[in-house]
Amino acid sequence: MAREPEAIVELRRALGERLAIFRRAAELTQGQLARATICDRTNIVHIEKGRNRGDEGFWSRADEACNAGGALLAAFHELEAAKAEHEHDVRVRELDDVRARVDQFRTPTTTAGLVAPSSWLAMPQLDESDEQDALELVRRVGASDVGDER
């Protein structure tokens, strides 16, 4: 998985700090919050440092346990919205890149289905002497015994 942009990482850290502040204000230890949110204390430590993510259920239980009045859950939704927007932007850029590559392959083709070299696309205009030279070459090839082995 690609690294998250710094703005998302910073939102995650800020959410973790907010959790720690609300937890302390509610006079809860990390262990007590872990029990209330159905996880272990180590997970709480990592979430407060911004290294781990909690799902919506975690943030809903944490909000309730810390008497945050919806502030933690709202901040979680803000983080999720920022992540979704970033992922959408990445997909749009990737799709634009792929479509640009597809357009490179959309060049005229020969009857055999092979891509025609770009030099074939701009055929020079032939004058009458070129036509006569071509006819002479065809006549010589037809009269030649080279390549007609049986």
LINPEZI-V937993 format. One record per residue. N is the residue number from 1. RES is the residue in one letter. SS is DSSP state (a for helix, b for strand, c for the rest). PHI is phi in radians with two decimals (999 if undefined). D_CENTER is the distance of its C-alpha to the mean C-alpha in Angstrom with 2 decimals. Layout:
# LINPEZI-V937993
{{N;RES;SS;PHI;D_CENTER} {N;RES;SS;PHI;D_CENTER}}
This chain:
# LINPEZI-V937993
{{1;M;c;999;9.96} {2;A;c;-1.25;8.65} {3;R;c;-1.18;11.30} {4;E;c;-1.34;11.55} {5;P;c;-1.16;12.64} {6;E;a;-1.01;16.43} {7;A;a;-1.10;17.00} {8;I;a;-1.23;15.65} {9;V;a;-1.04;17.64} {10;E;a;-1.16;20.60} {11;L;a;-1.09;20.51} {12;R;a;-1.15;20.62} {13;R;a;-1.10;23.53} {14;A;a;-1.10;25.32} {15;L;a;-1.13;25.12} {16;G;a;-1.09;26.59} {17;E;a;-1.10;29.30} {18;R;a;-1.08;30.10} {19;L;a;-1.05;30.54} {20;A;a;-1.06;32.89} {21;I;a;-1.14;34.91} {22;F;a;-1.12;35.34} {23;R;a;-1.09;36.24} {24;R;a;-1.13;38.89} {25;A;a;-1.12;40.24} {26;A;c;-1.49;40.69} {27;E;c;1.00;42.50} {28;L;c;-1.91;40.29} {29;T;c;-1.46;39.65} {30;Q;a;-1.10;36.32} {31;G;a;-1.13;38.06} {32;Q;a;-1.12;39.31} {33;L;a;-1.13;35.92} {34;A;a;-1.06;34.49} {35;R;a;-1.11;37.17} {36;A;a;-1.20;36.56} {37;T;a;-1.80;32.83} {38;I;c;1.05;33.35} {39;C;c;-2.59;31.68} {40;D;c;-1.75;33.15} {41;R;a;-1.06;34.06} {42;T;a;-1.04;31.69} {43;N;a;-1.10;28.75} {44;I;a;-1.08;30.24} {45;V;a;-0.99;30.59} {46;H;a;-1.18;26.93} {47;I;a;-1.17;25.83} {48;E;a;-1.12;28.27} {49;K;a;-1.49;26.89} {50;G;c;1.46;23.28} {51;R;c;-1.57;22.34} {52;N;c;-2.04;22.13} {53;R;c;-1.87;20.82} {54;G;c;-1.97;23.20} {55;D;c;-1.47;22.55} {56;E;a;-1.07;24.13} {57;G;a;-1.07;27.34} {58;F;a;-1.02;27.70} {59;W;a;-1.18;27.35} {60;S;a;-1.15;29.74} {61;R;a;-1.17;32.30} {62;A;a;-1.13;31.93} {63;D;a;-1.04;32.45} {64;E;a;-1.18;35.55} {65;A;a;-1.09;36.91} {66;C;c;-1.64;36.62} {67;N;c;0.93;38.03} {68;A;c;-1.47;35.11} {69;G;c;1.11;35.75} {70;G;c;1.63;32.15} {71;A;a;-1.14;30.89} {72;L;a;-1.21;28.84} {73;L;a;-1.14;27.32} {74;A;a;-1.12;26.54} {75;A;a;-1.15;24.86} {76;F;a;-1.08;22.76} {77;H;a;-1.11;21.71} {78;E;a;-1.09;20.90} {79;L;a;-1.09;18.61} {80;E;a;-1.09;16.89} {81;A;a;-1.15;16.57} {82;A;a;-1.13;15.06} {83;K;a;-1.10;12.42} {84;A;a;-1.10;11.73} {85;E;a;-1.11;11.68} {86;H;a;-1.08;9.25} {87;E;a;-1.09;6.72} {88;H;a;-1.09;7.85} {89;D;a;-1.06;7.66} {90;V;a;-1.11;4.06} {91;R;a;-1.09;4.16} {92;V;a;-1.10;7.35} {93;R;a;-1.11;6.87} {94;E;a;-1.11;5.23} {95;L;a;-1.13;8.07} {96;D;a;-1.06;10.42} {97;D;a;-1.10;10.16} {98;V;a;-1.14;10.92} {99;R;a;-1.13;13.61} {100;A;a;-1.13;15.07} {101;R;a;-1.15;15.50} {102;V;a;-1.06;17.11} {103;D;a;-1.06;19.41} {104;Q;a;-1.12;20.58} {105;F;a;-1.49;21.89} {106;R;c;-1.56;23.72} {107;T;c;-1.93;26.92} {108;P;c;-0.98;30.39} {109;T;b;-2.04;31.39} {110;T;c;-1.39;34.80} {111;T;c;-1.16;36.69} {112;A;c;-1.42;35.65} {113;G;c;1.52;31.97} {114;L;c;-1.53;31.19} {115;V;b;-1.23;29.46} {116;A;c;-1.35;32.26} {117;P;c;-1.03;32.35} {118;S;a;-1.07;32.04} {119;S;a;-1.16;35.69} {120;W;a;-1.38;36.74} {121;L;a;-1.24;35.25} {122;A;c;-1.96;37.82} {123;M;c;-1.26;41.05} {124;P;c;-1.24;44.02} {125;Q;c;-1.31;46.97} {126;L;c;-1.64;49.82} {127;D;c;-1.71;53.37} {128;E;a;-1.13;56.50} {129;S;a;-1.19;57.24} {130;D;a;-1.12;53.77} {131;E;a;-1.11;54.44} {132;Q;a;-1.15;57.84} {133;D;a;-1.11;56.38} {134;A;a;-1.15;53.90} {135;L;a;-1.11;56.75} {136;E;a;-1.10;58.85} {137;L;a;-1.10;56.09} {138;V;a;-1.08;55.81} {139;R;a;-1.11;59.60} {140;R;a;-1.15;59.72} {141;V;a;-1.10;57.01} {142;G;a;-1.13;58.94} {143;A;a;-1.47;62.17} {144;S;c;-1.32;60.73} {145;D;c;-1.78;61.23} {146;V;c;-1.33;58.26} {147;G;c;1.50;55.58} {148;D;c;-1.88;57.74} {149;E;c;-1.46;58.68} {150;R;c;-2.34;60.07}}
